Amino acid sequence: MSNKNVKQPDLGYLNLSAKTVKYQLSVAELVEEALKNAEGTLADNGALAVDTGKFTGRSPKDRFIVCDEITENAVWWGDINIKISPAHFDQLFDKITNHLNSKQIYVRDAYACADENYKTTIRVVTEHAFQNLFANNLFLRFPEEELPTQPEWTIIAVPSFLANPLTDGTRQANFSILNFSKKMILIGGTAYTGEIKKGIFSVLNFILPEQKKTLSMHCSANVGEDGDTAIFFGLSGTGKTTLSADPKRALIGDDEHGWGENSVFNFEGGCYAKCIDLTAEKEPQIFNAIKFGSLLENTNYFPNTRTVDFSNIDKTENTRVAYPINYIDNAMVPSVASIPKNIFFLTADAFGVLPPISKLTPGQAMFHFISGYTAKVAGTEAGVTEPQLTFSACFGKAFLPLHPAKYAKLLGEKMEKHKVNVWLVNTGWSGGPYGVGNRMKLSYTRAMISAALNGSLAKADFIEHPVFGLLMPTNCPDVPSEILNPRNTWASSQNYDNKANELATAFLENFKQFEDFANEEIQNALPKVVENVL
């Protein structure tokens, strides 16, 4: 069933001699294979629905980087980038390839980075057909005549292979390991496909800033009819995918981008959207992208049907769908656009303190970028069941092999050079903290972002937040004025002030690790705890 017109890949460099190699299968063939292998079922919307088993999110504590001459003095080592020895990598490589040699495998060649100047070729070797479908959907797709003979990077993803922590140098049986010398990623013990996607993101986060002076970004991006590019930074659950899917603007991408010398470009060829409570009314572009060729993960059906119940979170809150970017009607192909005019930092503030939108000075932009504050939303990582206060440097700490100051410095240089407007948007709670207040209405957030993009919000009157110093507009089209100042939405102003001080203190405590990086402009942007609060 392998594509007969395509020359079979040489897997000798991987010591692979699997009994059957299915290379570069079409979407229809991969879906057929997955159904034949009982990997999933076909939903009535046409999508392939699978369960990823024990892991329904990433496992950050089980992600390693091989410590060698390339990485030893370059990587930001710690609890995000955990060292593993070259010897342990080689040992696991031998074990995982031997394990595959008794199996049928699926192989796909693809690439990352839509701008030709940054193109990185990738070979994905998977145990399951649905993993290969994911790779087809999420990475950029080669025309048949342009397939590379030897890709630059190789990913081997084998859920059924379990490491032995006592001898393999891992924490437990599952693992994801990046090797920059051998240009290889090994993934074992987990079927969660996000590990494949984020493995390559981490690779590009190392290569592009170091070698290409290009800012790699955990953001979504779109472009207006006038060619104005906007980028949206934020962690999972803050609204990157939702807010960038705007029928009036062309989608560049929903999660991972580079900001080069003359362009903003998507790393990927698809989207990996959260599905929780998805409806055609709230998010029509994502809802309509779920069709034949899309891959649904860990969703549930309504009883006795093949209709997906997007409100059912029995398996996880981190239900997902992976689809090619061209499944979005107004996707931009190729996914390359001009330098941004507006940057939005999205935060789901579980304290209910931050304004729904505010304009940032350059110093505040740098401070909030390197702080990367949000609430970690349930489901995106194992063990997270309700929003937790977190600071994720550059809105992507989990994927940064280099010190956050390197990315922040690059962003600062680019913002200054191109005079970009920067906005902080709270997609979290208003009227009180999580459990008391309400989540910000999506329609209001969309209206505020539209006003920022069309220039009308910049003409509004602004007042300064007493603690964070943020410039809050006093009016915005299609948004009730009373919600623009969050203090007005709380039943008790005193409780609001106390909570604002509490959050400001958390910001300042987190920032201590970056004080050496902070220039005077950033120091002046730090929040100021108000003394006379009870």
Summary of the structure (lengths in Angstrom):
residues: 534
radius of gyration: 22.9
end to end distance: 71.2
largest distance: 75.4
contacts: 1908
relative contact order: 0.11
helix: 31%
strand: 25%
